């Protein structure tokens, strides 16, 4: 038996663009493109006005400029966007019984059972109004029986709208929509389904589930369930404490700072790869040292959401330099990334060229195929036998 739930999905509209417009009101109503500012850059986000010209995320900036010649091109500021994201999360945390931060600009809230005390749509509306009033950012929400339907409803409510889809209306709501609306159907899955003659969610919902599973495996089963309005995925409580970490205990206590910094770089490479592999971003970096007398000290720093080595390594080295003050022998060093959210690390990339993104993609493919130790920075090859 599937227990009826009430899930709200909140999504900040064109988030990066909306933040920029708060600072520069003259951008309001204009097509805006955010990303690397040279022709070799990549579009990280764009306004609805720019989308009408065919501009989209991940598009080469050169192509975006050609499609929308009058657009304002802005180099992104992830630190600024992260601050606004944290503000929105704090507002939700004060009011929601159970919420999940799914990415930098979207949240799920489980308000199951609250209908005994509140009008659910009224509660969600008031929360949205509070966010708009306190941040100035446009935000949309969908309210329905599970995460999938709520997310699709949010997409239909945009921009700056609200939509409730009661349980008895789920099928009629989903049926006429394109299969592109289903979360999880991307650039590889969509052509496959189209080759099977599947255009709408209604058609997908009537394909025999055995056929979907035979053609696409477990993924096919999940997509069939979503097309039929079924999603048992819970809202996972958001916890800043969830983290990934690495640490090394030396066989002999040491004061070799060069060696320790090499190992810290290796740790960052290891756990930032884990973040990218799981499509996670971190917002908090912690460095840990334990002296020979077992005194243990940590120091942390909030950072803009990222999963890239070259952005995290300088932070880790800075923290280590501030932390190591006693000039005693060290027994253990470690690194932890916390405050994790789901997200595509490329959105955190406002480099002037695509080469860096391509480099990370290539490195990650090699590591997935041959193992994490198959490739790394030259400094990490020194003392590699110490790293467990």
C-alpha positions as CSV (number, residue, x, y, z in Angstrom):
1,X,0.0,0.0,0.0
2,X,1.3,3.4,-1.0
3,X,0.7,6.0,1.7
4,X,-0.6,9.3,0.4
5,X,1.8,12.1,0.9
6,X,1.9,15.8,0.4
7,X,5.1,17.1,-1.0
8,X,6.0,20.7,-2.0
9,X,8.8,21.3,-4.5
10,X,10.2,24.8,-4.5
11,X,12.4,26.1,-7.3
12,X,14.0,29.5,-7.6
13,X,13.3,30.9,-11.1
14,X,16.4,31.5,-13.3
15,X,18.2,31.7,-10.0
16,X,21.6,33.1,-11.0
17,X,19.9,35.7,-13.3
18,X,17.4,36.7,-10.6
19,X,20.3,37.3,-8.1
20,X,22.1,39.5,-10.7
21,X,18.9,41.5,-11.3
22,X,18.6,42.3,-7.6
23,X,22.0,44.0,-7.8
24,X,21.5,45.4,-11.2
25,X,17.8,46.3,-11.7
26,X,18.6,47.6,-15.2
27,X,18.9,44.0,-16.3
28,X,15.2,43.3,-15.6
29,X,13.3,42.5,-18.8
30,X,16.5,42.1,-20.8
31,X,17.9,38.8,-22.1
32,X,20.7,37.8,-19.7
33,X,23.3,35.1,-20.1
34,X,25.6,34.0,-17.3
35,X,28.8,32.0,-17.7
36,X,32.3,32.3,-19.1
37,X,32.5,35.7,-20.8
38,X,34.7,34.8,-23.8
39,X,33.5,33.0,-26.9
40,X,35.1,29.8,-25.6
41,X,33.0,29.9,-22.4
42,X,29.9,27.9,-21.5
43,X,26.4,29.1,-20.6
44,X,25.7,28.3,-16.9
45,X,22.3,30.0,-16.8
46,X,20.1,32.3,-18.8
47,X,17.0,34.4,-18.4
48,X,13.6,33.5,-19.9
49,X,14.0,36.3,-22.4
50,X,17.2,34.7,-23.7
51,X,15.6,31.2,-23.8
52,X,13.1,32.5,-26.3
53,X,16.0,32.9,-28.7
54,X,17.0,29.3,-28.2
55,X,19.8,29.9,-25.6
56,X,20.1,27.1,-23.0
57,X,22.4,26.0,-20.2
58,X,25.6,24.2,-21.2
59,X,25.5,25.8,-24.6
60,X,28.8,27.2,-26.0
61,X,28.9,31.0,-25.3
62,X,29.8,31.7,-28.9
63,X,26.6,30.0,-30.1
64,X,24.6,31.8,-27.4
65,X,25.9,35.2,-28.6
66,X,25.0,34.4,-32.1
67,X,21.4,33.4,-31.1
68,X,20.9,36.4,-28.9
69,X,23.1,39.3,-29.9
70,X,21.5,41.8,-27.5
71,X,22.0,39.7,-24.4
72,X,23.9,41.0,-21.4
73,X,26.8,38.6,-20.8
74,X,27.8,38.2,-17.1
75,X,30.5,36.3,-15.5
76,X,29.0,34.3,-12.7
77,X,29.6,34.8,-9.0
78,X,29.1,31.5,-7.1
79,X,29.9,33.1,-3.7
80,X,27.1,35.6,-4.2
81,X,24.6,32.9,-5.4
82,X,25.6,30.6,-2.5
83,X,24.8,33.4,0.1
84,X,21.3,33.8,-1.3
85,X,20.8,30.0,-1.5
86,X,21.7,29.8,2.2
87,X,19.2,32.6,3.0
88,X,16.4,30.8,1.3
89,X,17.3,27.5,3.1
90,X,17.2,29.3,6.5
91,X,13.7,30.6,5.8
92,X,12.5,27.1,4.9
93,X,14.2,25.5,7.9
94,X,12.4,27.9,10.3
95,X,9.0,26.8,9.0
96,X,9.1,23.4,7.4
97,X,8.7,20.1,9.4
98,X,10.9,18.1,7.0
99,X,12.8,19.5,4.1
100,X,15.5,18.4,1.6
101,X,17.9,20.8,-0.2
102,X,18.0,19.1,-3.5
103,X,20.3,21.6,-5.2
104,X,21.5,25.2,-4.9
105,X,18.1,26.5,-6.1
106,X,15.5,23.8,-5.2
107,X,14.0,22.2,-2.1
108,X,11.5,19.5,-1.3
109,X,9.3,19.7,1.8
110,X,7.2,16.9,3.2
111,X,4.0,18.4,4.8
112,X,2.2,15.1,5.1
113,X,-0.3,15.3,7.9
114,X,-0.3,19.0,8.2
115,X,-3.7,19.2,6.5
116,X,-5.2,18.5,9.9
117,X,-3.9,21.9,11.1
118,X,-3.3,24.0,8.0
119,X,-4.7,24.4,4.5
120,X,-1.7,22.9,2.6
121,X,-1.9,25.2,-0.4
122,X,-2.3,28.2,1.9
123,X,0.7,27.1,3.9
124,X,2.9,26.7,0.8
125,X,1.7,30.0,-0.6
126,X,2.6,31.8,2.6
127,X,6.0,30.2,2.6
128,X,6.6,31.3,-1.0
129,X,5.5,34.8,-0.2
130,X,7.8,35.0,2.8
131,X,10.8,33.9,0.6
132,X,9.9,36.5,-2.0
133,X,9.4,39.3,0.6
134,X,12.7,38.5,2.4
135,X,15.0,37.9,-0.6
136,X,13.3,39.6,-3.6
137,X,13.8,36.4,-5.6
138,X,11.0,34.9,-7.8
139,X,10.2,31.3,-6.8
140,X,7.7,28.7,-8.0
141,X,6.3,25.7,-6.3
142,X,4.3,22.5,-7.1
143,X,2.3,20.6,-4.5
144,X,1.3,17.0,-5.0
145,X,1.5,13.4,-3.8
146,X,5.2,12.8,-4.4
147,X,8.5,14.3,-5.5
148,X,8.2,13.5,-9.2
149,X,4.7,15.0,-9.7
150,X,5.5,18.0,-7.5
151,X,8.7,18.8,-9.5
152,X,6.8,18.5,-12.8
153,X,4.0,20.7,-11.4
154,X,6.7,23.4,-10.5
155,X,7.9,23.3,-14.1
156,X,4.3,24.0,-15.3
157,X,3.9,26.8,-12.7
158,X,7.0,28.7,-13.8
159,X,7.8,31.5,-13.8
160,X,6.9,32.8,-10.4
161,X,3.8,30.6,-10.0
162,X,2.0,28.0,-7.9
163,X,0.3,24.8,-8.8
164,X,-1.4,22.1,-6.8
165,X,-2.1,18.6,-8.3
166,X,-4.3,16.6,-6.0
167,X,-4.0,12.8,-6.1
168,X,-7.1,12.2,-8.1
169,X,-5.9,14.6,-10.8
170,X,-2.4,13.2,-11.2
171,X,-3.1,11.1,-14.3
172,X,-5.0,13.7,-16.1
173,X,-2.3,16.3,-15.3
174,X,0.6,14.1,-16.5
175,X,-1.0,12.5,-19.6
176,X,-0.7,15.3,-22.2
177,X,2.8,16.4,-21.2
178,X,5.9,15.7,-23.1
179,X,8.1,12.9,-21.8
180,X,10.9,15.6,-21.5
181,X,9.0,16.8,-18.4
182,X,9.9,13.6,-16.5
183,X,12.9,14.1,-14.2
184,X,15.6,11.7,-15.3
185,X,14.9,11.8,-19.0
186,X,17.9,13.4,-20.5
187,X,19.8,13.7,-23.8
188,X,20.4,10.0,-24.1
189,X,17.1,8.6,-22.9
190,X,14.9,11.0,-24.8
191,X,16.0,9.9,-28.3
192,X,15.6,6.2,-27.3
193,X,12.1,6.7,-26.2
194,X,11.3,8.8,-29.3
195,X,12.6,5.9,-31.4
196,X,10.0,3.7,-29.7
197,X,7.3,6.2,-30.8
198,X,6.8,7.6,-27.3
199,X,6.1,11.3,-27.2
200,X,3.8,12.0,-24.3
201,X,3.7,10.8,-20.7
202,X,0.4,9.1,-21.4
203,X,1.9,6.9,-24.1
204,X,4.8,6.0,-21.8
205,X,2.4,5.1,-19.0
206,X,0.7,2.5,-21.2
207,X,3.8,0.7,-22.4
208,X,4.0,-2.7,-20.8
209,X,6.3,-2.4,-17.8
210,X,8.0,-5.6,-18.7
211,X,9.0,-4.1,-22.0
212,X,10.4,-1.0,-20.4
213,X,12.4,-3.1,-18.0
214,X,13.7,-5.3,-20.8
215,X,14.8,-2.4,-23.0
216,X,16.2,0.0,-20.3
217,X,16.7,-2.2,-17.2
218,X,15.9,-0.8,-13.8
219,X,15.9,2.7,-15.3
220,X,13.0,1.7,-17.5
221,X,11.0,0.5,-14.5
222,X,11.6,3.8,-12.7
223,X,10.5,5.9,-15.7
224,X,7.4,3.8,-16.2
225,X,6.5,4.4,-12.5
226,X,7.1,8.1,-12.8
227,X,4.9,8.2,-15.9
228,X,2.2,6.6,-13.9
229,X,2.6,9.1,-11.1
230,X,4.4,6.6,-8.8
231,X,7.4,7.8,-6.7
232,X,8.2,6.3,-3.3
233,X,11.4,8.4,-2.9
234,X,11.3,10.0,0.6
235,X,12.2,13.6,1.4
236,X,15.7,13.2,2.9
237,X,16.2,15.5,5.9
238,X,18.7,18.2,5.1
239,X,21.7,18.0,7.3
240,X,24.8,20.2,7.1
241,X,26.7,17.4,8.8
242,X,26.6,14.9,5.9
243,X,30.0,14.8,4.4
244,X,32.8,13.1,2.7
245,X,36.3,12.9,4.2
246,X,39.8,11.4,4.1
247,X,42.6,11.3,6.6
248,X,46.0,9.7,7.1
249,X,47.8,8.6,10.2
250,X,51.5,8.5,9.8
251,X,53.6,5.5,10.8
252,X,56.0,8.0,12.4
253,X,55.0,11.4,13.7
254,X,56.3,14.1,11.3
255,X,57.1,17.7,10.8
256,X,57.6,17.4,7.0
257,X,55.2,20.2,5.9
258,X,55.9,19.7,2.2
259,X,54.9,16.1,2.4
260,X,51.8,16.9,4.4
261,X,50.6,19.5,1.8
262,X,51.2,16.9,-1.0
263,X,49.0,14.5,0.9
264,X,46.3,17.1,1.5
265,X,46.2,17.8,-2.2
266,X,45.8,14.0,-2.8
267,X,43.0,13.9,-0.3
268,X,41.2,16.7,-2.1
269,X,41.6,15.0,-5.4
270,X,40.2,11.8,-4.0
271,X,37.1,13.2,-2.2
272,X,36.3,15.9,-4.8
273,X,36.2,13.1,-7.4
274,X,33.7,11.3,-5.1
275,X,31.6,14.5,-5.0
276,X,31.5,14.8,-8.8
277,X,30.9,11.1,-9.3
278,X,27.8,11.4,-7.0
279,X,26.8,14.8,-8.5
280,X,27.3,16.6,-5.2
281,X,28.7,20.0,-4.3
282,X,30.2,21.1,-1.0
283,X,29.8,24.4,0.8
284,X,32.1,23.8,3.8
285,X,35.8,22.7,4.0
286,X,37.3,21.4,7.2
287,X,41.0,20.5,7.9
288,X,42.0,18.4,10.8
289,X,45.4,17.8,12.5
290,X,46.4,15.7,15.5
291,X,49.6,16.4,17.2
292,X,52.0,13.7,18.6
293,X,50.5,14.3,22.1
294,X,47.0,13.5,20.6
295,X,45.7,17.0,20.8
296,X,43.3,17.4,17.9
297,X,42.4,20.6,16.2
298,X,40.1,21.5,13.3
299,X,39.4,24.6,11.3
300,X,36.7,25.1,8.7
301,X,35.6,27.6,6.1
302,X,32.4,28.2,4.2
303,X,33.0,28.2,0.4
304,X,30.8,28.8,-2.7
305,X,29.3,25.4,-3.8
306,X,31.8,23.5,-5.8
307,X,33.3,20.1,-6.5
308,X,36.5,21.1,-8.3
309,X,40.0,20.3,-7.1
310,X,41.5,23.6,-8.2
311,X,39.0,25.6,-6.2
312,X,39.3,23.5,-3.1
313,X,43.0,22.9,-2.9
314,X,43.9,26.5,-2.1
315,X,41.3,26.6,0.7
316,X,42.7,23.4,2.3
317,X,46.2,24.7,2.2
318,X,45.1,28.1,3.7
319,X,43.3,26.3,6.5
320,X,46.3,24.1,7.2
321,X,48.6,27.1,7.3
322,X,46.3,28.8,9.9
323,X,45.8,25.6,11.9
324,X,49.4,24.4,12.2
325,X,50.8,26.9,14.7
326,X,52.5,24.8,17.4
327,X,55.4,23.5,15.3
328,X,55.1,20.1,17.0
329,X,55.3,16.7,15.4
330,X,52.0,15.7,13.7
331,X,50.4,12.3,14.0
332,X,47.4,12.7,11.7
333,X,46.0,15.1,9.0
334,X,42.6,15.0,7.4
335,X,40.1,16.9,5.1
336,X,36.3,16.9,5.2
337,X,33.8,18.4,2.8
338,X,30.3,19.0,4.3
339,X,27.2,21.0,3.7
340,X,26.6,18.8,0.6
341,X,23.8,19.3,-1.9
342,X,23.0,17.7,-5.2
343,X,24.1,19.6,-8.2
344,X,26.1,19.7,-11.4
345,X,29.5,21.1,-10.7
346,X,29.7,22.6,-14.2
347,X,27.2,25.2,-12.9
348,X,29.9,26.3,-10.5
349,X,32.3,26.9,-13.5
350,X,32.6,30.4,-14.8
351,X,35.9,30.0,-16.4
352,X,36.6,31.8,-19.7
353,X,37.1,28.5,-21.5
354,X,35.6,25.0,-21.7
355,X,39.1,23.4,-21.4
356,X,38.9,23.1,-17.7
357,X,35.5,21.4,-17.8
358,X,36.7,19.0,-20.5
359,X,39.9,18.3,-18.5
360,X,37.8,17.3,-15.4
361,X,35.5,15.1,-17.5
362,X,38.5,13.3,-19.1
363,X,40.2,12.8,-15.7
364,X,37.0,11.4,-14.2
365,X,36.4,9.0,-17.1
366,X,40.0,7.7,-16.7
367,X,39.4,7.2,-12.9
368,X,36.1,5.4,-13.3
369,X,37.7,3.0,-15.8
370,X,41.1,2.5,-14.3
371,X,40.7,3.5,-10.6
372,X,41.3,6.7,-8.7
373,X,45.0,6.2,-8.5
374,X,45.4,6.0,-12.2
375,X,45.8,9.7,-12.7
376,X,46.6,12.8,-10.6
377,X,48.7,15.9,-10.1
378,X,52.4,15.3,-10.1
379,X,52.7,16.4,-6.4
380,X,50.4,13.6,-5.4
381,X,52.6,11.0,-6.8
382,X,55.2,11.8,-4.2
383,X,54.6,10.1,-0.9
384,X,51.8,8.1,-2.6
385,X,52.6,5.0,-0.5
386,X,51.6,6.9,2.7
387,X,48.1,7.7,1.5
388,X,45.8,4.8,2.4
